[in-house]
């Protein structure tokens, strides 16, 4: 609320509005004065007892500066009187000797006047080139007053604050133009009371004028009268006299001059003095639009006066209480207006319009009368008018039926019936109503809008879900614009769904039409945000691409290969290969299975080797103890080979080798535990499909000066050629010395890309064909009959009620379809759909019902001896969506999977196979290596924490690199840094303070934002400026 500055313009104290130390804080501003009065507790008045400067914020939110002139203390309180700084600074600056400004603008003159005052020229209106001269010494403030008079401008003083100091003080010169800004003071709203005082005590209707006394001779005398003024007092023969002696130094005044001055004085005295006392309440806090500002024109209306008082006045003074925020206003000369004068223009215009209206109807009546008189000379037929039929009608009798007051209908009687002779409805003449036309147009537009809206949602979804879209603020802007667009679209849909051609009203149609305009505005804003998002994604992609090199990628892959048994990275072919542990043993078991193909499977199991061995080696300087175990088994077998075709899972040969060692040496102790788990999958013909390896190793080494522990695990999948398709590697390492502890965790995730994905997809197809499959194909399949719009392989849009899709399980429309099996249980499930989508199951080519249309999302049925099945989805409303649909054998509810034929089609198409196969394969289309690494090091003086991420995308040649680091030091303080692909943010805390380096600093959820050197503060006010 109150800021105290020293004479270096630096803030040295601050008192808020909530501080009880201040009991009075008021400033009073008029044209000639600008004062501030403060009463403050003595213990808080240290800086108020000196000639410091005070800054406050006025009613307009503008900062004003005052200088302490006087401080009076009574022991408990200090009363401080302050004067506006411009009055003090400018009036006490160097005086201006007599001189002349010849043909200069107001800017030039003001610049000379303010030269030594500390104030500068601000914004000045052009007021012409004029010459000013003065013959006595003037202060700069007196010179400004002379310039105001000469150029007919008004001075205004302002200060500019930057940070915590005043950086500039300006003097503006504006041509005064008081404006009426809509504020009306009215009794019953904010006018508390108004008193008009008419004083007749000083009224004169005649003057006896006396000139100055000359040195020689007689004084000049004359009499002046005003008969018109005399009439208002109803005293035709007795004037109200007064004496007038002009103040002048001219001793030889002529009679003519004296008469002129006397008449001028009489004009001032012949009218009663009228004064006003106005009491107004400040209601700006409750009604923010009710604003009164210094220099504004306000209007006053009081109906309690007779006649009603209408007045206008300028606000020439204001007193503002900074604590209560209440204001007291001073008004200048009050100008009264008569009600008749105010309404004369409006009454004249109203009379003009009434005359035009009457003339128009008079002309129409004249034309109708003349037309009727002209036709009656040929024939005249009587037309009966009423809301009921006439009694005893005869043929060709005309009756104007007024039972419908909006549309009277002319009817002709013929052979006992009243025949309609004029149109009653628009349809009677083959036309449609305005409501029907508008409804039809809006409905057709909405159909096209729905298609456009669906495409827009899909495009925005792809943008928002892009892995390269990392700008949080921009993503929020896109989502906000998307939500606003969807809200308007839903509002349009709700309006159109709530009416039809018969119930549509013009009001609701116009509202809906306005929503279409609003939708286009929202959609344009969304398009702009999407385009900005595309630019951000492109920039992010280019940044990651610029960091990638083949050398860096090959170096990282060689490190990965080193973690695999006999691992090798071929940079030319881009393939990671590795030996399979226990591969010879797996081949032996596989051969045994093939040899027993015609025998019982149990015979093959006899070759499995399960054993546990323990060894102890004791030497002079070494003791070694080891335990080794081998576990072999075959999963997925039934009772025999003849049941292989009935199994749901492939056969899996699994070997597990585990070995634990303890080695005691002269200067160290070494503990090691390893486990290798190898699994090979076979198809129904016992042909190998893939190899899966899981290696785990733990090691602890204890020496007299250190403890070193390491735990690692590698999981990878390879094909029959030994090419590694997927790899997950994790390793933790801790090293403990007497003066240092180091912890490290490393994670590697490798994906070999789209070529191996095709091989992987082939395996998935093989696995699907082994078990239960979804019998529903893509909605794009030509053998399905559909009136709904196919948006995607597994997405439908039903634009209108009654749209359907028919799925046949018999030959139809020239296509051969696989029938359902007899006496078999099936489960039908609609995984994604709007509420008003129904489905049903029918047989006999749809003529008979298995399950009638229902909103149930799961239907179980048995085919029995029935055949020719058909499944139908139907929409019971417009603009509905349906998603994935599945049909499985059995009664168990399963998750949705694609039909094997759809998967095979996608695989055959090399451009889209991985994208359309399933969402889970999207991230596996590219050849990607991701490495995570975390380290913690401490040595008694420092603690360093570091986390890094490196993601190589060899398919797109991208490198995403992130480093986060925290260093805590007893000597150098705390240092935090974050490096996101070259964008670095640092924070250092030490004995020198806080050092912050970032392109974007967001404080208190956006109250203060510093971006690229630009500081933005929301809602800057005096309460937020503290020292």
Long-range contacts (C-beta under 8 A, 24 or more apart in sequence): 1-25, 1-56, 1-57, 1-322, 1-323, 1-1022, 1-1023, 2-38, 2-54, 2-55, 2-56, 2-322, 2-1022, 3-54, 3-55, 3-56, 3-1022, 3-1025, 4-47, 4-48, 4-52, 4-53, 4-54, 4-55, 5-52, 5-53, 5-54, 5-55, 5-65, 5-165, 5-166, 6-52, 6-53, 7-51, 7-52, 7-53, 9-53, 9-165, 9-166, 9-167, 10-164, 10-165, 11-55, 11-164, 11-165, 11-1025, 11-1027, 12-47, 12-52, 12-1027, 13-46, 13-47, 13-1027, 14-1025, 14-1026, 14-1027, 15-40, 15-44, 16-1023, 17-322, 17-323, 17-1023, 19-44, 22-323, 23-77, 23-323, 24-323, 25-56, 25-321, 25-322, 25-323, 26-319, 26-320, 26-321, 26-322, 27-56, 27-58, 27-64, 27-66, 27-319, 27-320, 27-322, 28-317, 28-318, 28-319, 28-320, 29-58, 29-294, 29-317, 29-318, 29-319, 29-320, 30-316, 30-317, 30-330, 31-316, 31-317, 34-64, 34-66, 34-83, 34-84, 34-86, 34-87, 35-81, 35-82, 35-83, 35-84, 36-66, 36-81, 36-82, 36-83, 36-84, 37-79, 37-80, 37-81, 37-82, 38-79, 38-80, 38-82, 39-77, 39-78, 39-79, 39-80, 40-77, 40-78, 40-80, 41-76, 41-77, 41-78, 42-73, 42-75, 42-76, 42-77, 42-78, 45-71, 45-73, 45-78, 45-80, 48-78, 48-80, 49-73, 49-78, 53-85, 53-166, 54-82, 55-159, 55-161, 55-166, 55-1022, 56-322, 56-1022, 57-1021, 57-1022, 58-320, 59-293, 59-318, 59-320, 59-327, 60-293, 61-1021, 62-158, 63-158, 63-159, 63-161, 63-1022, 64-159, 65-159, 65-166, 65-169, 84-157, 85-159, 85-169, 86-119, 86-157, 86-169, 86-171, 87-141, 89-117, 89-118, 89-119, 89-169, 90-114, 90-117, 90-119, 90-139, 90-140, 90-141, 90-144, 90-171, 91-139, 91-140, 91-141, 91-142, 92-139, 93-117, 93-118, 93-139, 93-140, 94-140, 95-137, 95-138, 95-139, 95-140, 96-134, 96-137, 96-138, 96-139, 96-140, 96-143, 97-137, 98-134, 98-135, 98-136, 98-137, 99-133, 99-134, 100-131, 100-132, 100-133, 100-134, 101-131, 101-132, 101-133, 102-131, 103-129, 103-130, 103-131, 104-129, 104-130, 104-131, 105-129, 106-147, 106-151, 106-153, 106-173, 107-173, 109-147, 110-144, 110-147, 110-171, 110-173, 113-140, 113-143, 113-144, 113-147, 114-140, 114-171, 116-140, 118-169, 119-157, 119-169, 119-170, 119-171, 120-168, 120-169, 120-170, 120-171, 121-170, 121-171, 122-156, 122-158, 122-170, 122-171, 122-172, 122-173, 123-170, 123-172, 123-174, 124-153, 124-172, 124-173, 124-174, 125-153, 125-173, 125-174, 125-175, 127-151, 127-152, 127-153, 127-173, 127-175, 144-171, 147-173, 148-173, 152-176, 161-1025, 164-1025, 164-1027, 176-295, 178-295, 178-296, 178-297, 178-314, 179-296, 179-297, 180-296, 180-297, 180-298, 180-299, 180-312, 181-291, 181-293, 181-296, 181-297, 182-289, 183-290, 183-291, 183-292, 183-296, 183-298, 183-299, 184-298, 184-299, 184-300, 184-301, 185-278, 185-280, 185-298, 185-299, 185-300, 185-301, 186-300, 186-301, 186-302, 187-301, 187-302, 187-303, 187-304, 189-283, 190-280, 190-281, 190-282, 190-283, 190-290, 191-278, 191-279, 191-280, 191-300, 191-301, 191-302, 192-279, 192-280, 192-281, 193-277, 193-278, 193-279, 194-276, 194-277, 194-278, 194-279, 194-300, 194-302, 194-309, 195-276, 195-277, 195-278, 196-274, 196-275, 196-276, 196-305, 196-309, 197-274, 197-275, 197-276, 197-277, 198-272, 198-273, 198-274, 199-272, 199-273, 199-274, 199-275, 200-272, 202-269, 202-273, 203-233, 203-240, 203-269, 203-270, 203-271, 203-272, 204-240, 204-241, 204-242, 204-266, 204-269, 204-270, 205-229, 205-230, 205-233, 205-235, 205-239, 205-240, 205-266, 205-270, 206-230, 206-239, 206-240, 206-241, 206-242, 206-266, 207-241, 207-242, 207-243, 207-244, 207-262, 207-265, 207-266, 207-269, 208-241, 208-242, 208-243, 208-244, 209-244, 209-245, 209-246, 209-258, 209-259, 209-261, 209-262, 209-265, 210-243, 210-244, 210-245, 211-245, 211-246, 211-253, 211-255, 211-258, 212-245, 212-246, 212-248, 212-250, 212-251, 212-253, 213-251, 214-251, 214-252, 215-251, 220-253, 220-254, 220-255, 220-258, 222-255, 222-258, 222-259, 222-262, 224-259, 224-262, 224-263, 224-266, 226-266, 226-267, 226-270, 229-266, 229-270, 229-271, 242-269, 276-311, 276-331, 276-334, 278-331, 278-334, 280-329, 282-326, 282-327, 284-327, 285-325, 292-327, 292-329, 294-318, 298-331, 300-334, 307-338, 307-339, 308-339, 309-336, 310-336, 310-337, 310-338, 310-339, 310-342, 311-335, 311-336, 311-337, 312-337, 383-410, 389-418, 393-418, 434-506, 435-501, 435-504, 435-505, 435-506, 435-509, 436-501, 436-504, 438-504, 438-506, 438-509, 438-513, 439-499, 439-500, 439-501, 439-504, 439-509, 440-501, 442-496, 442-509, 442-512, 442-513, 442-516, 443-496, 445-516, 446-492, 446-493, 446-496, 447-799, 449-489, 449-492, 449-516, 449-519, 450-797, 450-799, 450-879, 451-789, 451-797, 453-485, 453-489, 454-791, 454-797, 456-485, 456-523, 456-526, 457-482, 457-486, 459-530, 460-526, 460-530, 463-530, 463-533, 463-534, 463-537, 464-533, 466-537, 468-537, 468-540, 468-541, 468-544, 469-533, 469-536, 469-537, 469-540, 470-536, 470-540, 471-533, 471-536, 474-529, 474-532, 474-533, 474-536, 475-533, 477-529, 477-532, 478-526, 478-529, 478-530, 478-533, 481-522, 481-525, 481-526, 481-529, 482-526, 484-522, 484-525, 484-526, 485-519, 485-522, 485-523, 485-525, 485-526, 488-515, 488-518, 488-519, 488-522, 489-519, 491-515, 492-516, 492-519, 493-879, 497-877, 497-878, 541-956, 541-958, 543-981, 543-982, 544-953, 544-958, 544-959, 544-960, 544-981, 545-956, 545-957, 545-958, 545-959, 547-958, 547-959, 547-960, 547-961, 547-981, 547-982, 548-952, 548-953, 548-957, 548-958, 548-959, 549-959, 552-952, 552-959, 553-929, 553-952, 553-954, 553-959, 556-929, 556-931, 556-950, 556-952, 557-750, 557-929, 560-727, 560-729, 560-748, 560-750, 560-929, 563-712, 563-714, 563-729, 563-731, 563-748, 564-714, 564-716, 564-724, 564-727, 565-695, 567-724, 574-927, 574-954, 575-723, 575-724, 575-752, 576-723, 576-724, 576-727, 576-750, 576-752, 577-718, 577-721, 577-722, 577-723, 577-724, 578-693, 578-716, 578-718, 578-722, 578-724, 579-722, 580-678, 580-691, 580-693, 580-718, 580-722, 581-657, 581-676, 581-678, 581-693, 581-695, 582-655, 582-657, 582-676, 582-678, 583-678, 585-609, 585-632, 585-655, 586-653, 586-655, 586-678, 586-680, 586-691, 589-632, 589-634, 589-653, 589-655, 590-653, 590-680, 590-682, 590-686, 590-688, 593-634, 593-651, 593-653, 593-682, 593-686, 594-686, 596-641, 597-641, 597-686, 598-641, 599-641, 600-640, 600-641, 601-637, 601-638, 601-639, 601-640, 601-641, 604-634, 605-634, 608-632, 608-633, 608-634, 621-665, 621-666, 622-663, 622-664, 622-665, 622-666, 623-663, 623-664, 624-661, 624-662, 624-663, 624-664, 625-661, 625-662, 625-663, 626-659, 626-660, 626-661, 626-662, 627-659, 627-660, 628-657, 628-658, 628-659, 629-656, 629-657, 629-658, 629-659, 630-655, 630-656, 630-657, 631-655, 631-656, 631-657, 631-658, 632-656, 644-684, 645-684, 647-684, 647-770, 648-770, 648-771, 648-772, 649-770, 649-771, 650-681, 650-682, 650-683, 650-684, 650-689, 650-766, 650-767, 650-770, 651-681, 651-682, 651-683, 651-686, 652-679, 652-680, 652-681, 652-682, 653-679, 653-680, 653-682, 654-678, 654-679, 654-680, 667-703, 667-704, 668-701, 668-702, 668-703, 669-701, 669-702, 669-703, 670-699, 670-700, 670-701, 670-702, 671-699, 671-700, 671-701, 672-697, 672-698, 672-699, 672-700, 673-697, 673-698, 673-699, 674-698, 683-766, 683-770, 684-770, 688-720, 689-763, 689-766, 690-717, 690-718, 690-719, 690-720, 690-763, 691-717, 691-718, 691-719, 691-720, 692-716, 692-717, 693-717, 693-718, 705-737, 705-738, 706-735, 706-736, 706-737, 707-734, 707-735, 707-736, 708-733, 708-734, 708-735, 708-736, 709-733, 709-734, 710-734, 716-750, 719-756, 719-759, 723-752, 723-756, 724-750, 724-752, 725-751, 725-752, 725-756, 725-759, 725-760, 726-750, 726-751, 726-752, 726-756, 739-939, 739-940, 740-937, 740-938, 740-939, 740-940, 741-936, 741-937, 741-938, 741-939, 742-935, 742-936, 742-937, 743-934, 743-935, 743-936, 743-937, 744-933, 744-934, 744-935, 744-936, 745-932, 745-933, 745-934, 745-935, 746-931, 746-932, 746-933, 747-930, 747-931, 747-932, 747-933, 748-929, 748-930, 748-931, 748-932, 749-928, 749-929, 749-930, 749-931, 750-928, 750-929, 750-930, 751-923, 751-924, 751-926, 751-927, 751-928, 751-929, 752-927, 753-924, 753-925, 753-926, 753-927, 753-928, 753-954, 753-955, 754-913, 754-914, 754-924, 754-925, 754-926, 754-927, 754-955, 757-913, 757-914, 757-921, 757-924, 757-925, 758-907, 758-910, 758-913, 758-914, 760-924, 761-903, 761-906, 761-907, 761-913, 761-914, 761-917, 761-921, 762-907, 764-903, 764-917, 765-900, 765-903, 765-904, 765-907, 768-897, 768-900, 768-903, 769-900, 772-888, 772-889, 772-890, 772-894, 773-888, 773-897, 773-899, 773-900, 774-886, 774-887, 774-888, 774-896, 774-897, 774-898, 774-899, 775-809, 775-818, 775-820, 775-887, 775-888, 775-899, 776-807, 776-871, 776-885, 776-886, 776-887, 776-899, 777-899, 777-901, 777-902, 778-898, 778-899, 778-902, 779-805, 782-815, 783-808, 783-812, 783-813, 783-815, 783-817, 784-808, 785-812, 785-813, 788-873, 788-875, 788-882, 791-881, 793-902, 793-916, 794-883, 794-884, 794-885, 795-881, 795-882, 795-883, 796-873, 796-881, 796-882, 796-883, 797-879, 797-880, 797-881, 798-837, 798-875, 798-878, 798-879, 798-880, 798-881, 798-882, 799-878, 799-879, 800-875, 800-878, 801-875, 801-876, 801-877, 801-878, 802-874, 802-875, 803-874, 803-875, 804-872, 804-873, 804-874, 804-875, 805-872, 805-873, 805-882, 806-846, 806-870, 806-871, 806-872, 807-870, 807-871, 807-872, 807-885, 808-870, 809-868, 809-869, 809-870, 809-871, 810-845, 810-867, 810-868, 810-869, 810-870, 812-845, 819-867, 819-868, 819-869, 820-863, 820-867, 820-869, 821-863, 821-889, 822-863, 822-864, 822-865, 822-866, 822-867, 823-862, 823-863, 823-864, 823-865, 824-862, 824-863, 824-889, 825-860, 825-861, 825-862, 825-889, 825-890, 825-891, 826-860, 826-861, 826-862, 826-863, 826-887, 826-888, 826-889, 826-890, 827-858, 827-859, 827-860, 827-887, 827-888, 827-890, 827-891, 827-892, 827-893, 827-894, 828-858, 828-859, 828-860, 828-861, 828-871, 828-885, 828-886, 828-887, 829-857, 829-858, 829-859, 829-885, 829-886, 829-887, 829-893, 829-896, 830-857, 830-858, 830-873, 830-882, 830-883, 830-884, 830-885, 831-857, 831-883, 831-884, 831-885, 831-886, 831-896, 832-881, 832-882, 832-883, 832-884, 833-857, 833-873, 833-880, 833-881, 833-882, 833-883, 834-877, 834-880, 834-881, 834-882, 836-875, 836-876, 836-877, 836-880, 837-873, 837-874, 837-875, 837-876, 837-880, 837-882, 838-873, 838-874, 838-876, 839-871, 839-872, 839-873, 839-874, 840-871, 840-872, 840-874, 841-869, 841-870, 841-871, 842-869, 842-870, 842-871, 842-872, 843-867, 843-868, 843-869, 843-870, 844-868, 845-870, 846-870, 846-872, 858-893, 860-891, 925-955, 926-953, 926-954, 926-955, 926-956, 927-953, 927-954, 927-955, 928-952, 928-953, 928-954, 928-955, 929-954, 941-969, 941-970, 941-971, 942-967, 942-968, 942-969, 942-970, 942-972, 943-967, 943-968, 943-969, 944-968
